[in-house]
Amino acid sequence: MATTKISIEQFLNREEPGVLFDVRTPAEFEQGHIPGALNLPLFSNEERAAVGTTYKQVGPYEAFLQGLDFVGPQMRFFVEEARRLAPGGKVTAHCWRGGQRSSSMGWLLDLAGMDVEVLTGGYKTYRRYVLEQLAERPAQLLVVGGETGSGKTEVIHALRELGEQVVDLEGLAHHKGSAFGALGEAPQPTVEQFENDLYEAFRQCNPDRPVWLENESKPIGRVFIPDGFWGRILEAPLLALQVPFENRVLRLVGVYALYAKDELAAAFGKIEKRLGGQHLKAALEALEAGDYAEAARIGLRYYDKAYNHHTLSKRDHSRIFYITSENRDPMKTARELIAFAEKKHLCKLQNIS
C-alpha cells in the first residue's frame, strides 16, 4: 500500500469522510481546524518552535535531524493512537501545506498497514476554500431582523423545529451580539475557527432550499462574519419583526434578570460612551434597586437608535419587509415568516446562479 493524495473538494464532498488527522501542533489546531478533525501532532508546540529555530539559524538538514530526534521515540505511540482513534484503519492526514509533516505521518501509518490519504495543500488550502465558498456558494438566504428584544433567536430556533434550514450565527459565535452577549455563553472560538464552523454549517444546507439567518452586526463579540459572506447577508431579504416596546422590555427582563447585578452593571459599562454618563447612572441605579424593567428600557433606547442607524441604513430598503408581531409565541411567528416568504417569493429576489 501507499499514501494517496486527495483534494479538499474531494474530501469534503464525499458521503463518508472518515477519520481526519490534523498533525499540526496543539497551538495550531486550537487556533483553527477543520471541524471534525482529530489532533495527532507530529511535534509539540515547543518541538515545532525548536525545529523552526534550527532551520533558520543552522540549516534545513540539521532541522530535519532534530525533527527525527523528536519523532523517533514517539513512532509507536503515533501508530497505536491512530489505531485507537481510527479502528477501521482508513484515515486522511494533513498539516499546514500538505508537506513534510503530513507526508511523514502518512508514511508511518501506511507502514503500519493503515489506508492513508494526505490532503493536498493542507489546512492552508482548506482555509482559502472556506472563504471562497462562503462568498460564492449558491444559497437562498432569508434574514430575520428586528430591534433588540424582538425574540429573533427564539424565532430562528422555532424555524429549525419546523424543518427549515437555519444557520445560527449567535450559536456558532457563542455570543448574543451585544454588550450583554457574553452572559451565560461558553468562551468564544477564534475568528478563524468561527469561519470554519460557519462554513461547515453552511455546507450542510441544501442550496435548493432557503437558509434562515438571524440579523447580526459584522462583529459578534470578538469574532467577525467574513467579508464575502457579510456582503451576501446585506443583499438578502430582511424580514424585520416589529414588536411593541414594552413586550421587548419584558422579554429582556426574562432573559437577563437571571444574571448577577455586577455582571449586568459591567455590561452596561461597556456602552458608557454611547449611552451617556447620565443614562448609565440611571441604569445602574435601576439595577441596584432591582428595577430590571427600567434598566432594560434605558438600554433599549440606545440599541434602537443603533439598530436604525447602523443596521437598516446599510440595506436596500426595497428588500426590507416589516412584519408586525407581538412575538409572544415564537412558533406562531416562525410560521408567519415562512408563509410571508413563500407568498412574496422572497428567494427569487436573489441571484443564486
C-alpha positions as YAML, in Angstrom:
chain: A
units: angstrom
residues:
- id: 1
  name: MET
  ca: [0.00, 0.00, 0.00]
- id: 2
  name: ALA
  ca: [0.99, 3.65, -0.35]
- id: 3
  name: THR
  ca: [-0.40, 7.00, 0.67]
- id: 4
  name: THR
  ca: [-2.59, 8.76, -1.90]
- id: 5
  name: LYS
  ca: [-3.38, 12.42, -2.40]
- id: 6
  name: ILE
  ca: [-6.88, 13.85, -2.06]
- id: 7
  name: SER
  ca: [-8.10, 17.38, -2.73]
- id: 8
  name: ILE
  ca: [-10.10, 19.37, -0.20]
- id: 9
  name: GLU
  ca: [-13.11, 19.31, -2.55]
- id: 10
  name: GLN
  ca: [-12.95, 15.51, -2.80]
- id: 11
  name: PHE
  ca: [-12.62, 15.12, 0.94]
- id: 12
  name: LEU
  ca: [-15.48, 17.44, 1.87]
- id: 13
  name: ASN
  ca: [-17.89, 16.25, -0.79]
- id: 14
  name: ARG
  ca: [-17.77, 12.53, -0.23]
- id: 15
  name: GLU
  ca: [-20.51, 10.94, 1.86]
- id: 16
  name: GLU
  ca: [-18.23, 9.29, 4.42]
- id: 17
  name: PRO
  ca: [-15.16, 11.49, 5.01]
- id: 18
  name: GLY
  ca: [-13.71, 9.07, 7.55]
- id: 19
  name: VAL
  ca: [-11.20, 9.97, 10.26]
- id: 20
  name: LEU
  ca: [-9.18, 13.13, 9.66]
- id: 21
  name: PHE
  ca: [-5.90, 13.62, 11.49]
- id: 22
  name: ASP
  ca: [-4.54, 17.15, 11.84]
- id: 23
  name: VAL
  ca: [-0.85, 16.57, 12.55]
- id: 24
  name: ARG
  ca: [-0.02, 20.21, 13.29]
- id: 25
  name: THR
  ca: [0.87, 21.33, 16.81]
- id: 26
  name: PRO
  ca: [-1.79, 21.71, 19.51]
- id: 27
  name: ALA
  ca: [-1.42, 25.50, 19.30]
- id: 28
  name: GLU
  ca: [-2.04, 25.50, 15.54]
- id: 29
  name: PHE
  ca: [-5.01, 23.20, 16.00]
- id: 30
  name: GLU
  ca: [-6.50, 25.42, 18.70]
- id: 31
  name: GLN
  ca: [-6.16, 28.50, 16.50]
- id: 32
  name: GLY
  ca: [-8.31, 26.86, 13.84]
- id: 33
  name: HIS
  ca: [-9.01, 23.41, 12.43]
- id: 34
  name: ILE
  ca: [-11.31, 21.56, 10.08]
- id: 35
  name: PRO
  ca: [-14.49, 20.69, 12.02]
- id: 36
  name: GLY
  ca: [-14.41, 17.04, 12.99]
- id: 37
  name: ALA
  ca: [-10.62, 16.73, 12.72]
- id: 38
  name: LEU
  ca: [-8.65, 14.99, 15.47]
- id: 39
  name: ASN
  ca: [-5.32, 16.41, 16.58]
- id: 40
  name: LEU
  ca: [-2.46, 13.90, 16.28]
- id: 41
  name: PRO
  ca: [0.50, 16.30, 16.44]
- id: 42
  name: LEU
  ca: [3.81, 15.20, 14.99]
- id: 43
  name: PHE
  ca: [5.54, 17.82, 17.17]
- id: 44
  name: SER
  ca: [4.61, 19.53, 20.41]
- id: 45
  name: ASN
  ca: [4.44, 23.32, 20.41]
- id: 46
  name: GLU
  ca: [7.92, 23.52, 21.90]
- id: 47
  name: GLU
  ca: [9.41, 20.96, 19.50]
- id: 48
  name: ARG
  ca: [7.97, 22.76, 16.49]
- id: 49
  name: ALA
  ca: [9.47, 26.03, 17.70]
- id: 50
  name: ALA
  ca: [12.87, 24.40, 18.26]
- id: 51
  name: VAL
  ca: [12.92, 22.83, 14.77]
- id: 52
  name: GLY
  ca: [11.96, 26.17, 13.23]
- id: 53
  name: THR
  ca: [14.77, 27.95, 15.08]
- id: 54
  name: THR
  ca: [17.31, 25.35, 13.96]
- id: 55
  name: TYR
  ca: [16.09, 25.65, 10.35]
- id: 56
  name: LYS
  ca: [16.62, 29.42, 10.36]
- id: 57
  name: GLN
  ca: [19.83, 29.58, 12.35]
- id: 58
  name: VAL
  ca: [21.68, 26.43, 11.25]
- id: 59
  name: GLY
  ca: [20.07, 24.86, 8.20]
- id: 60
  name: PRO
  ca: [17.37, 22.54, 6.82]
- id: 61
  name: TYR
  ca: [19.38, 19.32, 7.18]
- id: 62
  name: GLU
  ca: [20.14, 19.95, 10.85]
- id: 63
  name: ALA
  ca: [16.49, 20.80, 11.43]
- id: 64
  name: PHE
  ca: [15.49, 17.54, 9.75]
- id: 65
  name: LEU
  ca: [17.79, 15.54, 12.05]
- id: 66
  name: GLN
  ca: [16.45, 17.36, 15.10]
- id: 67
  name: GLY
  ca: [12.93, 16.50, 13.99]
- id: 68
  name: LEU
  ca: [13.90, 12.83, 13.76]
- id: 69
  name: ASP
  ca: [15.20, 13.01, 17.33]
- id: 70
  name: PHE
  ca: [11.81, 14.28, 18.47]
- id: 71
  name: VAL
  ca: [9.68, 11.93, 16.38]
- id: 72
  name: GLY
  ca: [11.67, 8.68, 16.61]
- id: 73
  name: PRO
  ca: [10.82, 7.76, 20.21]
- id: 74
  name: GLN
  ca: [7.12, 8.50, 19.58]
- id: 75
  name: MET
  ca: [6.57, 6.42, 16.45]
- id: 76
  name: ARG
  ca: [4.98, 3.53, 18.34]
- id: 77
  name: PHE
  ca: [2.66, 5.96, 20.14]
- id: 78
  name: PHE
  ca: [1.56, 7.54, 16.85]
- id: 79
  name: VAL
  ca: [0.67, 4.14, 15.37]
- id: 80
  name: GLU
  ca: [-1.18, 2.90, 18.45]
- id: 81
  name: GLU
  ca: [-3.02, 6.19, 18.90]
- id: 82
  name: ALA
  ca: [-4.05, 6.27, 15.24]
- id: 83
  name: ARG
  ca: [-5.32, 2.70, 15.52]
- id: 84
  name: ARG
  ca: [-7.29, 3.59, 18.64]
- id: 85
  name: LEU
  ca: [-8.87, 6.67, 17.06]
- id: 86
  name: ALA
  ca: [-9.48, 5.04, 13.66]
- id: 87
  name: PRO
  ca: [-10.13, 1.36, 14.32]
- id: 88
  name: GLY
  ca: [-11.35, 0.92, 10.75]
- id: 89
  name: GLY
  ca: [-7.85, 1.76, 9.53]
- id: 90
  name: LYS
  ca: [-8.86, 4.37, 6.92]
- id: 91
  name: VAL
  ca: [-7.54, 7.88, 7.63]
- id: 92
  name: THR
  ca: [-6.72, 11.20, 6.00]
- id: 93
  name: ALA
  ca: [-3.86, 13.32, 7.31]
- id: 94
  name: HIS
  ca: [-2.99, 16.96, 6.81]
- id: 95
  name: CYS
  ca: [-0.59, 19.61, 8.08]
- id: 96
  name: TRP
  ca: [-0.28, 23.30, 7.17]
- id: 97
  name: ARG
  ca: [0.65, 23.00, 3.46]
- id: 98
  name: GLY
  ca: [0.29, 19.27, 2.90]
- id: 99
  name: GLY
  ca: [4.06, 18.93, 3.12]
- id: 100
  name: GLN
  ca: [6.59, 17.14, 5.27]
- id: 101
  name: ARG
  ca: [4.64, 16.64, 8.48]
- id: 102
  name: SER
  ca: [1.56, 15.05, 6.90]
- id: 103
  name: SER
  ca: [3.68, 13.06, 4.44]
- id: 104
  name: SER
  ca: [5.80, 11.71, 7.30]
- id: 105
  name: MET
  ca: [2.78, 10.70, 9.35]
- id: 106
  name: GLY
  ca: [1.17, 9.21, 6.26]
- id: 107
  name: TRP
  ca: [4.30, 7.17, 5.53]
- id: 108
  name: LEU
  ca: [4.39, 5.82, 9.09]
- id: 109
  name: LEU
  ca: [0.71, 4.90, 9.25]
- id: 110
  name: ASP
  ca: [0.93, 3.31, 5.80]
- id: 111
  name: LEU
  ca: [3.79, 1.13, 7.04]
- id: 112
  name: ALA
  ca: [1.56, 0.14, 9.94]
- id: 113
  name: GLY
  ca: [-0.97, -1.21, 7.47]
- id: 114
  name: MET
  ca: [-3.48, 1.63, 7.50]
- id: 115
  name: ASP
  ca: [-5.25, 3.00, 4.42]
- id: 116
  name: VAL
  ca: [-3.88, 6.56, 4.31]
- id: 117
  name: GLU
  ca: [-4.62, 9.67, 2.27]
- id: 118
  name: VAL
  ca: [-2.87, 13.04, 2.52]
- id: 119
  name: LEU
  ca: [-4.82, 16.23, 1.98]
- id: 120
  name: THR
  ca: [-3.33, 18.17, -0.94]
- id: 121
  name: GLY
  ca: [-2.36, 21.71, 0.07]
- id: 122
  name: GLY
  ca: [-3.18, 21.04, 3.71]
- id: 123
  name: TYR
  ca: [-5.00, 23.39, 6.05]
- id: 124
  name: LYS
  ca: [-3.82, 26.45, 4.12]
- id: 125
  name: THR
  ca: [-5.75, 25.31, 1.03]
- id: 126
  name: TYR
  ca: [-8.77, 24.45, 3.18]
- id: 127
  name: ARG
  ca: [-8.83, 27.98, 4.62]
- id: 128
  name: ARG
  ca: [-8.74, 29.57, 1.18]
- id: 129
  name: TYR
  ca: [-11.50, 27.22, 0.03]
- id: 130
  name: VAL
  ca: [-13.69, 28.10, 3.04]
- id: 131
  name: LEU
  ca: [-13.56, 31.84, 2.41]
- id: 132
  name: GLU
  ca: [-14.18, 31.39, -1.31]
- id: 133
  name: GLN
  ca: [-17.19, 29.15, -0.67]
- id: 134
  name: LEU
  ca: [-18.72, 31.49, 1.90]
- id: 135
  name: ALA
  ca: [-18.54, 34.29, -0.66]
- id: 136
  name: GLU
  ca: [-19.63, 32.31, -3.73]
- id: 137
  name: ARG
  ca: [-21.51, 29.09, -2.87]
- id: 138
  name: PRO
  ca: [-25.09, 29.31, -4.21]
- id: 139
  name: ALA
  ca: [-27.67, 29.86, -1.47]
- id: 140
  name: GLN
  ca: [-31.04, 31.45, -0.85]
- id: 141
  name: LEU
  ca: [-30.65, 33.49, 2.32]
- id: 142
  name: LEU
  ca: [-33.51, 34.88, 4.38]
- id: 143
  name: VAL
  ca: [-32.62, 37.12, 7.32]
- id: 144
  name: VAL
  ca: [-34.77, 37.55, 10.43]
- id: 145
  name: GLY
  ca: [-34.30, 41.04, 11.88]
- id: 146
  name: GLY
  ca: [-35.88, 43.32, 14.42]
- id: 147
  name: GLU
  ca: [-34.88, 45.63, 17.22]
- id: 148
  name: THR
  ca: [-33.21, 44.29, 20.38]
- id: 149
  name: GLY
  ca: [-35.61, 42.20, 22.42]
- id: 150
  name: SER
  ca: [-37.74, 41.15, 19.45]
- id: 151
  name: GLY
  ca: [-37.03, 37.50, 20.15]
- id: 152
  name: LYS
  ca: [-35.22, 36.80, 16.90]
- id: 153
  name: THR
  ca: [-33.19, 33.96, 18.39]
- id: 154
  name: GLU
  ca: [-36.31, 32.13, 19.61]
- id: 155
  name: VAL
  ca: [-37.90, 32.54, 16.18]
- id: 156
  name: ILE
  ca: [-34.78, 31.16, 14.49]
- id: 157
  name: HIS
  ca: [-34.91, 28.12, 16.77]
- id: 158
  name: ALA
  ca: [-38.63, 27.70, 16.02]
- id: 159
  name: LEU
  ca: [-37.89, 27.79, 12.29]
- id: 160
  name: ARG
  ca: [-35.44, 24.95, 12.78]
- id: 161
  name: GLU
  ca: [-38.04, 22.95, 14.73]
- id: 162
  name: LEU
  ca: [-40.43, 23.43, 11.80]
- id: 163
  name: GLY
  ca: [-37.91, 21.80, 9.49]
- id: 164
  name: GLU
  ca: [-36.43, 24.93, 7.95]
- id: 165
  name: GLN
  ca: [-32.71, 25.24, 7.24]
- id: 166
  name: VAL
  ca: [-31.10, 27.53, 9.80]
- id: 167
  name: VAL
  ca: [-27.54, 28.75, 10.38]
- id: 168
  name: ASP
  ca: [-27.39, 30.00, 13.96]
- id: 169
  name: LEU
  ca: [-24.73, 32.74, 13.88]
- id: 170
  name: GLU
  ca: [-25.00, 33.52, 17.59]
- id: 171
  name: GLY
  ca: [-24.79, 29.85, 18.47]
- id: 172
  name: LEU
  ca: [-21.64, 29.44, 16.38]
- id: 173
  name: ALA
  ca: [-20.13, 32.61, 17.87]
- id: 174
  name: HIS
  ca: [-21.11, 31.74, 21.47]
- id: 175
  name: HIS
  ca: [-22.30, 35.33, 21.80]
- id: 176
  name: LYS
  ca: [-25.63, 37.15, 21.56]
- id: 177
  name: GLY
  ca: [-24.14, 40.08, 19.67]
- id: 178
  name: SER
  ca: [-24.47, 42.97, 22.15]
- id: 179
  name: ALA
  ca: [-22.53, 44.30, 25.14]
- id: 180
  name: PHE
  ca: [-24.56, 41.76, 27.15]
- id: 181
  name: GLY
  ca: [-23.97, 38.98, 24.64]
- id: 182
  name: ALA
  ca: [-21.29, 37.03, 26.52]
- id: 183
  name: LEU
  ca: [-23.51, 36.45, 29.57]
- id: 184
  name: GLY
  ca: [-24.19, 32.76, 30.03]
- id: 185
  name: GLU
  ca: [-22.16, 31.75, 26.98]
- id: 186
  name: ALA
  ca: [-19.16, 29.47, 26.58]
- id: 187
  name: PRO
  ca: [-15.85, 31.12, 25.58]
- id: 188
  name: GLN
  ca: [-15.88, 32.35, 22.01]
- id: 189
  name: PRO
  ca: [-13.96, 30.48, 19.30]
- id: 190
  name: THR
  ca: [-11.14, 32.19, 17.45]
- id: 191
  name: VAL
  ca: [-12.13, 34.23, 14.40]
- id: 192
  name: GLU
  ca: [-10.57, 31.53, 12.25]
- id: 193
  name: GLN
  ca: [-12.49, 28.71, 13.90]
- id: 194
  name: PHE
  ca: [-15.74, 30.67, 13.73]
- id: 195
  name: GLU
  ca: [-15.27, 30.97, 9.96]
- id: 196
  name: ASN
  ca: [-14.58, 27.23, 9.69]
- id: 197
  name: ASP
  ca: [-17.65, 26.35, 11.76]
- id: 198
  name: LEU
  ca: [-19.78, 28.81, 9.77]
- id: 199
  name: TYR
  ca: [-18.76, 27.19, 6.51]
- id: 200
  name: GLU
  ca: [-19.42, 23.71, 7.91]
- id: 201
  name: ALA
  ca: [-22.96, 24.73, 8.93]
- id: 202
  name: PHE
  ca: [-23.48, 26.40, 5.56]
- id: 203
  name: ARG
  ca: [-22.11, 23.35, 3.71]
- id: 204
  name: GLN
  ca: [-24.69, 21.07, 5.33]
- id: 205
  name: CYS
  ca: [-27.54, 23.09, 3.81]
- id: 206
  name: ASN
  ca: [-29.37, 22.16, 0.61]
- id: 207
  name: PRO
  ca: [-28.77, 25.02, -1.88]
- id: 208
  name: ASP
  ca: [-32.19, 24.44, -3.40]
- id: 209
  name: ARG
  ca: [-33.94, 25.45, -0.16]
- id: 210
  name: PRO
  ca: [-33.82, 28.75, 1.77]
- id: 211
  name: VAL
  ca: [-31.38, 29.21, 4.62]
- id: 212
  name: TRP
  ca: [-32.60, 31.35, 7.52]
- id: 213
  name: LEU
  ca: [-30.21, 33.56, 9.50]
- id: 214
  name: GLU
  ca: [-30.62, 35.95, 12.39]
- id: 215
  name: ASN
  ca: [-29.67, 39.52, 11.53]
- id: 216
  name: GLU
  ca: [-26.34, 40.43, 13.15]
- id: 217
  name: SER
  ca: [-23.72, 43.12, 13.03]
- id: 218
  name: LYS
  ca: [-20.48, 42.16, 11.29]
- id: 219
  name: PRO
  ca: [-18.74, 41.69, 14.64]
- id: 220
  name: ILE
  ca: [-20.39, 39.23, 17.01]
- id: 221
  name: GLY
  ca: [-18.47, 39.77, 20.20]
- id: 222
  name: ARG
  ca: [-14.82, 39.12, 19.32]
- id: 223
  name: VAL
  ca: [-15.46, 37.22, 16.08]
- id: 224
  name: PHE
  ca: [-16.42, 38.62, 12.70]
- id: 225
  name: ILE
  ca: [-18.60, 37.49, 9.84]
- id: 226
  name: PRO
  ca: [-16.16, 37.22, 6.87]
- id: 227
  name: ASP
  ca: [-16.43, 39.95, 4.24]
- id: 228
  name: GLY
  ca: [-17.67, 37.76, 1.41]
- id: 229
  name: PHE
  ca: [-20.49, 36.24, 3.44]
- id: 230
  name: TRP
  ca: [-21.33, 39.57, 5.08]
- id: 231
  name: GLY
  ca: [-21.94, 41.10, 1.66]
- id: 232
  name: ARG
  ca: [-24.38, 38.33, 0.83]
- id: 233
  name: ILE
  ca: [-26.27, 38.86, 4.09]
- id: 234
  name: LEU
  ca: [-26.68, 42.56, 3.32]
- id: 235
  name: GLU
  ca: [-28.12, 41.70, -0.11]
- id: 236
  name: ALA
  ca: [-30.60, 39.12, 1.22]
- id: 237
  name: PRO
  ca: [-34.25, 39.92, 2.05]
- id: 238
  name: LEU
  ca: [-34.63, 41.12, 5.65]
- id: 239
  name: LEU
  ca: [-37.84, 40.21, 7.47]
- id: 240
  name: ALA
  ca: [-37.86, 42.78, 10.27]
- id: 241
  name: LEU
  ca: [-40.05, 41.94, 13.24]
- id: 242
  name: GLN
  ca: [-41.89, 44.90, 14.74]
- id: 243
  name: VAL
  ca: [-42.61, 44.09, 18.37]
- id: 244
  name: PRO
  ca: [-44.09, 46.59, 20.85]
- id: 245
  name: PHE
  ca: [-41.51, 48.32, 23.06]
- id: 246
  name: GLU
  ca: [-42.89, 47.04, 26.37]
- id: 247
  name: ASN
  ca: [-43.08, 43.48, 25.04]
- id: 248
  name: ARG
  ca: [-39.39, 43.72, 24.27]
- id: 249
  name: VAL
  ca: [-38.69, 45.08, 27.74]
- id: 250
  name: LEU
  ca: [-40.48, 42.11, 29.31]
- id: 251
  name: ARG
  ca: [-38.54, 39.67, 27.17]
- id: 252
  name: LEU
  ca: [-35.17, 41.20, 28.12]
- id: 253
  name: VAL
  ca: [-36.09, 41.09, 31.79]
- id: 254
  name: GLY
  ca: [-36.96, 37.42, 31.41]
- id: 255
  name: VAL
  ca: [-33.62, 36.69, 29.75]
- id: 256
  name: TYR
  ca: [-31.18, 38.87, 31.72]
- id: 257
  name: ALA
  ca: [-32.63, 39.28, 35.22]
- id: 258
  name: LEU
  ca: [-31.24, 35.83, 36.00]
- id: 259
  name: TYR
  ca: [-27.68, 37.18, 35.94]
- id: 260
  name: ALA
  ca: [-25.85, 38.83, 38.83]
- id: 261
  name: LYS
  ca: [-26.22, 42.59, 39.14]
- id: 262
  name: ASP
  ca: [-22.46, 43.14, 38.93]
- id: 263
  name: GLU
  ca: [-22.35, 41.26, 35.60]
- id: 264
  name: LEU
  ca: [-25.18, 43.39, 34.22]
- id: 265
  name: ALA
  ca: [-23.55, 46.56, 35.50]
- id: 266
  name: ALA
  ca: [-20.27, 45.61, 33.80]
- id: 267
  name: ALA
  ca: [-22.14, 45.06, 30.54]
- id: 268
  name: PHE
  ca: [-23.77, 48.49, 30.79]
- id: 269
  name: GLY
  ca: [-20.30, 49.93, 31.43]
- id: 270
  name: LYS
  ca: [-19.13, 48.68, 28.02]
- id: 271
  name: ILE
  ca: [-21.54, 51.10, 26.29]
- id: 272
  name: GLU
  ca: [-20.97, 54.06, 28.64]
- id: 273
  name: LYS
  ca: [-19.61, 56.38, 25.93]
- id: 274
  name: ARG
  ca: [-22.52, 55.76, 23.60]
- id: 275
  name: LEU
  ca: [-25.14, 55.58, 26.32]
- id: 276
  name: GLY
  ca: [-24.01, 58.74, 28.10]
- id: 277
  name: GLY
  ca: [-22.96, 59.17, 31.70]
- id: 278
  name: GLN
  ca: [-26.39, 60.30, 32.89]
- id: 279
  name: HIS
  ca: [-28.18, 57.37, 31.30]
- id: 280
  name: LEU
  ca: [-25.57, 54.94, 32.60]
- id: 281
  name: LYS
  ca: [-26.01, 56.28, 36.10]
- id: 282
  name: ALA
  ca: [-29.79, 55.87, 35.83]
- id: 283
  name: ALA
  ca: [-29.43, 52.30, 34.52]
- id: 284
  name: LEU
  ca: [-27.08, 51.32, 37.34]
- id: 285
  name: GLU
  ca: [-29.41, 52.85, 39.93]
- id: 286
  name: ALA
  ca: [-32.31, 50.89, 38.45]
- id: 287
  name: LEU
  ca: [-30.29, 47.68, 38.63]
- id: 288
  name: GLU
  ca: [-29.33, 48.32, 42.23]
- id: 289
  name: ALA
  ca: [-32.98, 48.89, 43.10]
- id: 290
  name: GLY
  ca: [-33.97, 45.66, 41.34]
- id: 291
  name: ASP
  ca: [-35.94, 47.55, 38.69]
- id: 292
  name: TYR
  ca: [-34.76, 45.45, 35.77]
- id: 293
  name: ALA
  ca: [-37.53, 46.72, 33.51]
- id: 294
  name: GLU
  ca: [-36.36, 50.34, 33.81]
- id: 295
  name: ALA
  ca: [-32.76, 49.30, 33.20]
- id: 296
  name: ALA
  ca: [-33.93, 47.44, 30.08]
- id: 297
  name: ARG
  ca: [-35.83, 50.50, 28.86]
- id: 298
  name: ILE
  ca: [-32.71, 52.64, 29.14]
- id: 299
  name: GLY
  ca: [-30.63, 50.09, 27.26]
- id: 300
  name: LEU
  ca: [-33.27, 49.60, 24.57]
- id: 301
  name: ARG
  ca: [-33.41, 53.31, 23.73]
- id: 302
  name: TYR
  ca: [-29.72, 53.19, 22.91]
- id: 303
  name: TYR
  ca: [-29.91, 49.92, 20.96]
- id: 304
  name: ASP
  ca: [-32.97, 51.05, 18.98]
- id: 305
  name: LYS
  ca: [-31.05, 54.08, 17.71]
- id: 306
  name: ALA
  ca: [-28.07, 51.92, 16.83]
- id: 307
  name: TYR
  ca: [-30.30, 49.41, 15.00]
- id: 308
  name: ASN
  ca: [-31.99, 52.04, 12.87]
- id: 309
  name: HIS
  ca: [-28.74, 53.84, 12.06]
- id: 310
  name: HIS
  ca: [-26.24, 51.02, 11.62]
- id: 311
  name: THR
  ca: [-28.41, 48.08, 10.52]
- id: 312
  name: LEU
  ca: [-31.23, 49.39, 8.37]
- id: 313
  name: SER
  ca: [-29.23, 52.19, 6.74]
- id: 314
  name: LYS
  ca: [-26.81, 49.67, 5.17]
- id: 315
  name: ARG
  ca: [-29.53, 47.74, 3.36]
- id: 316
  name: ASP
  ca: [-31.51, 48.15, 0.17]
- id: 317
  name: HIS
  ca: [-34.86, 49.27, 1.56]
- id: 318
  name: SER
  ca: [-36.71, 47.51, -1.24]
- id: 319
  name: ARG
  ca: [-35.56, 44.24, 0.37]
- id: 320
  name: ILE
  ca: [-36.71, 45.09, 3.91]
- id: 321
  name: PHE
  ca: [-40.11, 43.67, 4.87]
- id: 322
  name: TYR
  ca: [-41.67, 44.73, 8.15]
- id: 323
  name: ILE
  ca: [-43.63, 42.06, 9.99]
- id: 324
  name: THR
  ca: [-45.84, 43.21, 12.88]
- id: 325
  name: SER
  ca: [-45.69, 40.72, 15.71]
- id: 326
  name: GLU
  ca: [-46.49, 40.55, 19.41]
- id: 327
  name: ASN
  ca: [-43.91, 37.76, 19.43]
- id: 328
  name: ARG
  ca: [-45.32, 36.02, 22.46]
- id: 329
  name: ASP
  ca: [-45.28, 32.72, 20.54]
- id: 330
  name: PRO
  ca: [-42.06, 32.18, 18.53]
- id: 331
  name: MET
  ca: [-43.53, 29.16, 16.77]
- id: 332
  name: LYS
  ca: [-46.50, 31.17, 15.53]
- id: 333
  name: THR
  ca: [-44.18, 33.95, 14.35]
- id: 334
  name: ALA
  ca: [-41.97, 31.41, 12.57]
- id: 335
  name: ARG
  ca: [-44.96, 30.03, 10.67]
- id: 336
  name: GLU
  ca: [-45.99, 33.57, 9.70]
- id: 337
  name: LEU
  ca: [-42.49, 34.26, 8.35]
- id: 338
  name: ILE
  ca: [-42.47, 31.07, 6.29]
- id: 339
  name: ALA
  ca: [-45.87, 31.91, 4.81]
- id: 340
  name: PHE
  ca: [-44.83, 35.51, 4.10]
- id: 341
  name: ALA
  ca: [-41.58, 34.46, 2.37]
- id: 342
  name: GLU
  ca: [-43.45, 31.97, 0.18]
- id: 343
  name: LYS
  ca: [-46.22, 34.42, -0.68]
- id: 344
  name: LYS
  ca: [-43.77, 37.17, -1.65]
- id: 345
  name: HIS
  ca: [-41.40, 34.75, -3.44]
- id: 346
  name: LEU
  ca: [-38.51, 36.31, -1.49]
- id: 347
  name: CYS
  ca: [-35.93, 33.81, -2.65]
- id: 348
  name: LYS
  ca: [-36.48, 34.95, -6.23]
- id: 349
  name: LEU
  ca: [-35.10, 38.36, -5.22]
- id: 350
  name: GLN
  ca: [-31.65, 36.82, -5.01]
- id: 351
  name: ASN
  ca: [-29.18, 35.84, -7.67]
- id: 352
  name: ILE
  ca: [-28.46, 32.21, -6.84]
- id: 353
  name: SER
  ca: [-26.94, 31.14, -10.12]
...
